Amino acid sequence: MELEIKNISKIYNNGVHALKDVNLTLTPGMFGLLGPNGAGKSSIMRTIATLQQPDSGDILFNGQSILKKPNLFRQKLGYLPQEFGVYSNESALSLLDYFARLKGIKNTKQRKQRIEELLHLVNLTEHCHKAVDTYSGGMRQRFGIAQVLLAEPQVIIVDEPTAGLDPAERNRFYAILHHLTSQAIVILSTHIVADVTDLCNDMAILNKGEILARGAPDELVHSIQGSIWQKSVTKDELAQLRAQHKVLSTRIVKGEIKATIQTTQATTGFLPAIADLEDFYFSYVPELAV
């Protein structure tokens, strides 16, 4: 199973160049697409989901263009956008039954069994008779995953799924996504570094419509080990530091400003630090460094 994104570009009517010759080849497992808001993540997700056509390039699933025959690919696709609506006052059970019938699951017994399996998977069995529009954000996201999985898709897209979730709900959602990785190509679009760190064995950084880096998170982090240094600084020292070094981030630790810089040479007063994916991310997207 393979999804190949070949030289995809997209310019919107307002002149925004959202995607610039994006190339990616994906196989089963969890793939993280990491980038800031406005990087082009939603544009590439919508293009893969066949909700919009690119200006150039193609996307192949198992060697066949999904842009030429979108309806065939949609039968194999599950897409959970960042925000999705639900009918008012309808329970999870009734909505899943409705969506299952739309997806062609006509056998009543088979449909009931599939819905029960999915409600158990997303831990909503005891809440299945409650109206979905009364669910918390995390519960609604879990319902969304159940809806996506009804037809057992081979490609699953989840766009910013944990934004706004509390830590407990985020962990529940992580567990569900991890369960899917042996069955499908799962594309996780996010601006949250922890999502990729915890879930993905393959990733890319997208910014301003371009792929800046691609690889296994551990390998990418290893590539900058030995070049990350930290030191506590004052506000005045921080301004001078920014003029002299590549400052990746600053954090308040016990009332002090701890600055993280990237350099290949030892710097007076700085101690070597163990790099993490956030450091690698900020090294490629320096405008996000704080």
C-alpha positions in Angstrom: 0.0 0.0 0.0 1.5 3.3 -1.0 0.4 7.0 -1.4 2.6 9.1 -3.6 2.3 12.9 -3.7 4.2 14.2 -6.8 5.1 17.8 -7.3 1.8 19.2 -5.9 1.4 23.0 -6.1 -1.5 25.2 -5.3 -2.1 29.0 -5.6 -5.4 30.4 -4.4 -7.3 33.2 -6.0 -6.1 35.6 -3.4 -2.5 35.0 -4.6 -1.5 32.8 -1.6 1.0 30.2 -2.8 -0.1 27.5 -0.4 1.8 24.5 -1.8 5.1 24.5 -3.7 6.1 21.3 -5.5 5.4 19.0 -2.5 6.7 15.5 -2.8 6.0 12.7 -0.3 5.7 8.9 -0.5 3.8 7.3 2.4 3.3 3.7 3.5 1.2 2.1 6.3 1.9 3.7 9.7 1.6 7.0 11.4 3.0 9.9 9.4 3.3 13.3 11.1 3.0 16.5 9.0 4.3 19.2 11.4 4.1 22.9 10.7 2.8 26.2 12.0 -0.7 27.6 11.3 -0.7 28.8 7.7 2.1 26.5 6.6 -0.1 24.7 4.0 -1.0 21.6 6.1 -4.8 22.0 5.5 -4.2 22.7 1.8 -2.3 19.4 1.3 -4.9 17.5 3.5 -7.8 18.9 1.4 -6.0 18.0 -1.8 -5.3 14.4 -0.7 -8.9 14.2 0.4 -9.9 15.2 -3.2 -11.8 18.2 -1.8 -9.8 20.5 -4.1 -7.7 20.1 -7.2 -4.0 21.2 -7.3 -2.8 23.6 -10.0 -0.1 21.0 -10.9 1.2 17.6 -9.9 -0.6 14.3 -9.1 -1.3 12.0 -6.2 -1.2 8.3 -6.7 -2.6 5.5 -4.5 -1.2 2.2 -5.4 -0.1 3.6 -8.7 -3.5 5.0 -9.7 -4.2 8.8 -9.9 -6.7 9.8 -7.2 -7.3 13.1 -9.0 -8.6 11.4 -12.1 -10.9 9.0 -10.3 -11.6 10.7 -6.9 -14.8 8.7 -6.2 -12.9 5.4 -6.2 -10.3 6.8 -3.8 -13.0 8.3 -1.5 -14.3 4.8 -0.8 -10.8 4.0 0.7 -10.4 7.3 2.5 -11.3 8.4 6.0 -11.0 12.2 6.7 -11.4 13.9 10.1 -11.1 17.7 9.5 -10.2 20.1 12.3 -13.8 21.0 12.8 -16.9 19.0 11.7 -20.5 19.5 12.4 -23.1 17.1 13.7 -26.9 17.1 13.7 -28.5 18.6 16.8 -30.1 16.3 19.3 -28.9 13.1 17.6 -27.2 10.4 19.6 -23.9 8.8 18.6 -25.7 5.6 18.0 -28.2 7.0 15.6 -25.7 9.1 13.8 -23.3 6.2 13.3 -26.1 4.1 12.0 -27.1 6.8 9.6 -23.5 7.3 8.3 -23.0 3.5 8.0 -26.0 3.3 5.8 -24.7 6.1 3.7 -21.4 4.2 3.3 -23.2 1.2 2.0 -23.3 -1.1 5.0 -26.8 -2.4 4.3 -26.9 -5.5 6.4 -28.6 -4.5 9.7 -26.7 -7.1 11.8 -23.4 -6.3 10.2 -24.0 -2.6 10.7 -24.9 -3.0 14.4 -21.8 -5.1 15.1 -19.5 -2.6 13.4 -21.0 0.3 15.3 -20.6 -1.5 18.6 -17.0 -2.4 17.8 -16.2 1.2 17.1 -18.0 2.7 20.1 -16.0 0.3 22.2 -12.7 1.3 20.4 -13.3 5.0 21.1 -14.6 4.4 24.6 -18.1 5.9 24.0 -20.2 2.8 24.6 -21.7 4.2 27.8 -22.3 7.6 26.2 -23.8 6.3 22.9 -27.3 7.4 23.6 -26.3 11.0 24.4 -26.6 13.7 21.8 -23.2 14.3 20.1 -23.7 18.1 20.1 -23.5 17.9 23.9 -20.2 16.0 23.9 -16.9 17.6 25.2 -14.3 18.4 22.6 -12.4 15.2 23.2 -15.5 13.0 23.1 -16.5 14.7 19.8 -13.1 13.9 18.3 -13.4 10.3 19.4 -16.9 10.1 17.8 -15.3 11.6 14.6 -12.8 8.8 14.5 -15.6 6.2 14.9 -17.4 7.8 12.0 -14.2 7.8 9.9 -13.6 4.1 10.5 -17.0 2.8 9.6 -15.9 1.7 6.1 -12.5 0.5 7.3 -10.5 3.0 5.2 -7.0 2.4 3.9 -5.9 6.0 4.1 -6.9 8.1 7.2 -6.4 11.9 7.5 -6.7 13.7 10.8 -6.2 17.4 10.8 -5.2 19.1 14.0 -7.0 16.5 16.1 -5.7 17.4 19.6 -5.9 21.2 19.5 -7.8 22.3 22.5 -8.0 18.9 24.2 -7.0 18.5 27.8 -4.1 16.1 28.6 -6.4 13.1 29.5 -8.4 13.4 26.3 -5.2 13.8 24.3 -3.9 10.6 25.7 -7.1 8.8 24.9 -7.0 10.1 21.4 -3.3 9.0 21.0 -4.3 5.5 22.0 -7.0 5.3 19.4 -4.7 6.7 16.6 -1.9 4.3 17.6 -4.4 1.4 17.2 -4.9 2.3 13.6 -1.3 2.3 12.4 -1.0 -1.3 11.5 -4.1 -1.2 9.3 -3.8 2.0 7.2 -1.7 5.0 6.1 -2.5 7.5 8.8 -1.6 11.2 8.2 -1.5 13.4 11.3 -1.5 17.1 10.5 -0.6 19.2 13.5 1.3 22.2 14.8 1.8 20.4 18.2 5.3 18.9 18.4 4.3 16.5 21.2 1.7 14.9 18.9 4.5 13.9 16.4 7.0 13.0 19.2 4.5 10.6 20.9 2.9 9.0 17.8 4.9 9.1 14.6 7.7 7.0 13.2 7.9 9.1 10.1 7.4 12.9 9.7 8.0 16.0 7.6 8.1 19.7 8.4 6.0 21.9 6.2 6.3 25.7 6.2 5.2 28.3 3.7 4.0 25.5 1.4 7.4 23.7 1.2 8.7 20.5 2.8 11.8 21.5 4.8 12.8 18.2 6.3 11.7 14.6 6.2 12.6 11.5 8.2 12.2 9.5 11.4 11.9 11.8 14.4 14.7 10.1 16.3 17.0 10.4 13.3 16.2 14.0 12.7 16.8 14.8 16.4 20.1 12.8 16.3 21.3 15.1 13.4 21.5 18.1 15.7 22.8 16.4 18.9 25.9 18.2 20.1 24.8 21.6 18.7 22.2 22.5 21.4 23.3 24.6 24.3 21.4 26.2 27.2 22.0 29.0 29.7 20.0 31.2 32.1 20.0 34.8 30.9 18.5 38.2 31.8 16.2 40.1 29.5 19.0 42.4 28.5 21.4 39.5 27.8 18.7 37.8 25.7 18.5 40.7 23.3 22.2 40.6 22.8 22.1 36.8 22.5 19.6 36.9 19.7 22.0 39.2 17.7 24.9 36.8 18.1 23.4 33.3 18.0 20.5 31.2 16.6 18.1 31.2 19.6 15.7 28.3 19.3 13.6 28.9 22.3 13.3 30.5 25.7 11.6 29.1 28.7 10.9 30.4 32.2 12.4 27.9 34.7 12.0 28.7 38.4 11.7 32.4 37.7 14.7 32.5 35.3 14.9 32.8 31.5 16.6 29.7 30.1 17.7 30.2 26.5 18.4 27.4 24.1 20.8 28.1 21.2 22.1 26.1 18.3 25.8 26.3 17.5 28.5 23.9 16.6 31.0 25.5 18.9 31.1 25.7 22.7 30.0 29.1 24.0 31.1 30.7 27.2 28.6 30.1 30.0 26.4 27.7 28.0 26.1 24.0 28.9 25.4 21.3 26.4 21.8 20.1 26.3 20.1 17.0 25.0 18.3 17.9 21.8 14.6 17.0 21.3 12.1 17.3 18.4 11.1 20.8 19.4 14.7 21.9 19.0 14.9 20.4 15.6 11.5 22.0 14.6 12.6 25.5 15.7 15.9 25.1 13.9 13.9 24.9 10.7 11.1 27.3 11.6 13.0 30.0 13.5 10.2 32.6 13.2 8.3 30.5 15.8 11.1 30.7 18.4 10.3 32.7 21.5 
